[in-house]
């Protein structure tokens, strides 16, 4: 099923019959389908066309208005009164069998991304208070140790699937250390985190749907047990920090809310960072700019921002119109769903010079919207930038002669409207 309730076959048929072509009225409404090829691997072509011809259109597949221009995307994200997040957790109607599986979760709370004020502010201050720059900096020696240990495990082979061998394992191990979770649980955490992403936004058949739902239930039970253990015996980690902060709040979070917020930290601190590092490395190698970064590591901060702009991990974000309103002179009715295409906004010709160029000398790259804007700006942005900086410092040290594998066929991606999910990045180097 897709995030809109379409089956895989229906989504695929919509795309295969008309990959990015116009509907009968000449619009993009029928042809836009991020769940199927060719748009899964190359969303940029349809975004380019949309910005030029229909910067705002209603997608049948997403059942939502699609906003593609930088200014309009930013305006929507900066207006949480008109464009709300409340109810987004219920955007996908699960079949009865899946609801039965998920009912095993005790009083499941809404995710932070699906809250409006005042609940959003109350919940966010808990996670934001625990994920501090000081805590991130304290973790730096451990982050470096994790990166070297992962590389040591495959370096002698002279080749690897970078996404599998390093990119997803690195931020996952960092997130586990950050939260104080055991290293032995890392593989399960990856599977569970993927289940969370797929349950919210992915496209899958019925068997996968059941497996994903069970994974989410297992993850919730594990996180709850970790929180309860720290309530009884605090440790020096972020979960313990959250418990301590929560105890001092006038309106503290419930246990189910804390479980959900730890869920969010794991998924946000893992999936998106893994994608970000993978895509950044790919574009450096594909454009021949890896040698420039190796020769001048001072380019790393610019690399991070340009990679986030050029091909970031977030494709789009969702909102719901709270009242009748207007976007770019088009009427939006109260209750309509709005999908702001962050990826498209970061390629907007009116916001960036030569936006289709991966340019490390770009001065305005940080104007990207990869981490969102407004009250829902990504809590983990500081940690993600910190991890990426350390990762590329160590990759420069260990992989100066790395190259795209000759046998590789480029990047391919899983079908998802919200996150860009690369399947593999094959590399090789001289040992």
N, C-alpha and C positions, 0 to 999 in steps of 0.2 A: 504493500500500500504506500502511496505517496502521502506527504503531509497534508494534502487536501482531501484525502479519502479516495483518490483514484487508485485503481489497481496498477501494478507495474505495466501490464499489457496495455491498459488504456493510455497511460502516460507515454509509453513507447510509441503507440500507434499515432498519438497526436503529433509527436516529434518526427517520426520517420516519414509520415505522409507529407509533412510540411515543416522542415527543420527550422527555418526562420522566415518563411514566406508569410505574406499577408493573409488575413482572413478575407471573406467575401467583400467586406466593406473597405478593404485596403489597409486595415490596421494590423497591429502585431498581436492583438488579443488572443487569437487562436494559435498563432505560431510559436509563442514564447513558452518554452518548457525546459527549465534548468535540470529536470530529473533525467533527461535522456540525451543521447548524442544527436547532433554534434555539439550541442550547447554545453554539455557536461564538461567536455575537455576545453572548449573554446567559447566562453561566454562573451568574449570581447566583441566579436563580430556583431552579434545581435544588439549589444549595448550601444555600439557605435551607431548602428542604424536607428535605434530608438532615440538617442540624443539628437540626431539630425532630423528625424521625421516625426516622431511621436514621443517626446520626452516624458509624457505621462500617459499611460494607457492602462486599460483594465485587462488583466490576464485571466483567461478562463481556467487555465491549469491551476494557478495559485488562488483563484477566487479573490483577487485583491487588486487594488490599484498599484501599479509599479512606477516608482519615482526614480528617475535616472540622472538628473542634473545635480551638480554639486550644491548650488545655492538652495535648491528646493529640498534636497536631502537634509542639509544642515538646518534649514528652517523647521522641518518636521521634528527632527531630533531635539531641537532647542525649545519646542513647544509641548511639554508634557501634559498641559491642561487640555489642549485640543486633540492631541494625538497620544492616546494613553496606552499603557502596557497591560493594565488590569484585564484579566480574562484570556490572555494569550496562552496560558497553560492549558486552557480548554479549547484552543483553536482546532485541535485535531480530535475528532470524535472516534474513540477506540471502539472496536467491535466488542460485543458482550463477553466473548471468551477472554479477550485481553483485559477488560475491566475486572473480570473475576480474578485473574492472576495478580493484577496490581492491587486488588483489595487486601492482599496480605500485608501491605505497608500500613503501619499504624498512623492514622490521621495525617496522611501525606499533606505537607504544606505546599503552597504555591511557590515556584522558583522566584528568585529575586528579580529576574528579567521580566516577570509577569505581574509586577506590583506597581501601584500608583501611590501617591502620598495620601496619608502619612505613613502607611505601612512600609513603603519602600525606604524612606529615610530612616525609620526605626531599625529595619533589618540591615540596611547598608552600613550604618554606623558601627555595627558589631563586626562585620567582616573587614571594613576599612580600618577600623581601630586595631585589628590584629595584624593585617597585612601592611606593615609600616616600612618605609625606606630603611629604617634602622635594622629591622628584622631581616630584610632582604640583604643588606650589606653584611650582617653577621654570618649569613649563609655562604658568602662567596668562596671561602676555602673549600667547603664541601661541594659546591657547584663545580669547581675546577677538578676536584678529585673524581667526581662522577664522570666528567667528560673524558678525562685521561683513562679511567678504568674501562669505559665503554670502547674507546678506540683501541686500547691494548688487546681487547678480545678478538678483533678482526683485522688489525693492521697487517699482520704477516700474510694474510690471504691475498693481498694485492687487489682486491675487488670487494664490493659489497653492494647491497641494496641500502643506500644511505638512509632512507626513511625508516626501514625496519631495524637496521643495525645501530643507528644513532639518533635520528631526529625525533622519533616518538619515545624512545627509551630515556633520552636525556631529560626533557622537561617532566616526564612522569616520575623519574627518580628524584628530581629536584622538588616536585610537588609533594612527594611522599616524605622527603626529609623536612620540608617546610612545615608540613602538618604533623610530623612525628609518627608517621605510619611505618610499619616494618618493611624492610627492603624485600622480604620474601613475598609480599603481597603485590608487587609491582605488575606482574603479568596479568593477574586477575583484575587489578585496577584499570589496566588498559582496556581489557575486554568489557568491563562494566561501564567505563566512561564512553566507549563507543556505543554501547547499548543505550545510554542516556541520549546521545546525539541522534541515533537512529529513531528512537521512540518519539522524539520531538519533531524531527524534520526529515527523516530518511525515507527512502523508497525500498520496499521489501515485500517478499511473498509471505503467505500465511505462516509457514513453518518458521521463517526468520522472525516474524512478528512475535510469535510465542516465545522464542528463545531470547529475544531482546527484552521482553517484558519480565521474564524470569531473572535475567541479569540485573535489571533495575531493582527488583525486589531483593536480590542477594546483596547488592551494593548498599541499599538502605539499611539492611540488617547489620552489615559489617560496620558502617559508619556509626550507627546508633550505639553499638557495643563499644566502639572506641571513645565516643563521647562520655558514656556512662563510666568507663574505666577511669577517665581523667577527672570526672566529677568526684570520684572516690579517692583518687591519688593524682594530683596535678603534676605535670611535667614541664620541661622547657621547650614548648612547641606552640604552634599557632592555635591548635584546637584548645589547649589549656588557656592560652591568652583570650580566646573567644569566651570561654566559660567564665574567666575572671571578670572580663569587661561586662558580660551579660548580667552577672550577679550584682553589679553596681548600677544597672539601669533602672529607671523608674517604671518602665514598661518592658520587662525582659522578654526575650524570645522564648518560645516553648521548645521542648526537645525536638518535635518534628520539624520546627522551623530551623533549628540549628543543624539538624541532619541535612536538610535541603541546602543550607548555605555551604556546608562542607562539600556536598555534591557539586555545587557550582564552582567552588575553588578548584576542585580536582579537574573537572571537565574544562573550565576556562583556562586553567594553568597548564593544560596538557595538550589537548587536541589542537587548539589554535596555534600554540607555540611550535608544535611539531610541524604543522603545515607551513608556518611562517619561515622557519629555518630551512626547510626543504626547498621551498620555492625560491628563497633568496639565493641559496647555493646553486640551484639549477640555473637561474638567470645570470649569475656571475660567470658560470662556466660556459653557458650557451652563447653569451655575448663577448667572451674573451676578456672580461674585466677582473677575473680572479687574480691574474698576475699583477694587476694594478693595486689591488688590495693587499696582496702579499708584500709588494714593494713599499707600500705606504699604509701601515695599519691604522694611521690616523683617519683613514677613510671609513672606518667601521661605523661610527655614528651616522654618517651620511648614508652608508649602505643600508643601515637598519631602517631609516625613515623612507628612503626611496623604494626599498623592497616592500614595505608596508603599503606604500602608495600604488606601486606598479602592479602588484599581483599579491594582495594580502589574503589572509586566511578567511576573512568574513565576506561573503557574497552580498548579504543583505540582512536587514533587521525589520522586525514586524511591529506595527502599531495598529490601534483601532481608533477611528474618529469618534470623539465623544459628542459631537454636535455637527450639524450641517456646516460645511466650511468650503474653502476654495484652495486649490493648489495650482499654480500656474494657469489661472483663469478657468480651471475646470472644476465643476461642482462635485464635492464629495459629500455623501449623505452620512448622517449620524449612524454609527454601527458598521460602516464600511471598513474593511481591512485595508491597510496600507503597507506595502512592502517597499522600503527604501533601499535602493540598490547601491550599497556602499562601494562595491567594486566598480560600478559604472561611474559614480561620482568622482572617484579617484583617477579616472581617465577623461574627465570632462575638459574639452578644449577651451572652454571659457574660464576654467580655474587654473589650468597648468599649460605652460608652453610645451609643445611637442609631447603630449601625454603618453603616446605610444612608444616613446623612447625610454629605455632603462638607463638613466643618466645619474651617475654618482656625484656630478658637480651641480645638480639641481639645487637652487637656493630656497625653493618654496615647498619642498617635499613634505615638510612637517604639517602642511595644511591639509594633509590627507585625513580621511574620516574613518580609518581602519579600526580605531578604538571607540568609535561612536562620538557623540557629543551630548551635552546636557546632563541631567541627573543620572542617566544610565551609562555614562562613560565607563569603560572597562576598568574594574577594580584592579585587575592584574597587569595593567599596562606597564607599571614600573618594573615589576618582576620579569615580564616578557622581554623588555628592552635589556635588562640586566643579564638575563640568561643568554640572549642573542649576542650581546657584546662578548661575554666570556667564551661562548661557543666558537665564535669566529676568531678570537684571539688564539684559541687552542688549535683550531683547524688550520690557521696560517702556520703555526709551529709544526704541525704534524703532516700536513697534506699540501705542500707547495706544488707538487707535480701532479695533483689529482686531475682527472679529466672524465668527461662523460664516456661511458662504456661504448665501445664500437658496436656491440651487439644490442645496445639499448634502442628502444623505439620511441623515446620521448616520454613525457609524462602523460599518464591517464588518471582520471578522477572518478570517484564514486558519485552517484547521483544525489544531490542535496541542494536545496534552495538557499540555505543559510550559511553553510560552511563549505569551503573548498577543501576537498579531501583527496590528496594524491595517494595513489596506490603503491608506487615504487619509484625510486630514483637510482638507476644502476650507474656506479662509478668504478673506475679502476686507477691504479697508480703503480709506480715502480717500487719494488721492495729491495 
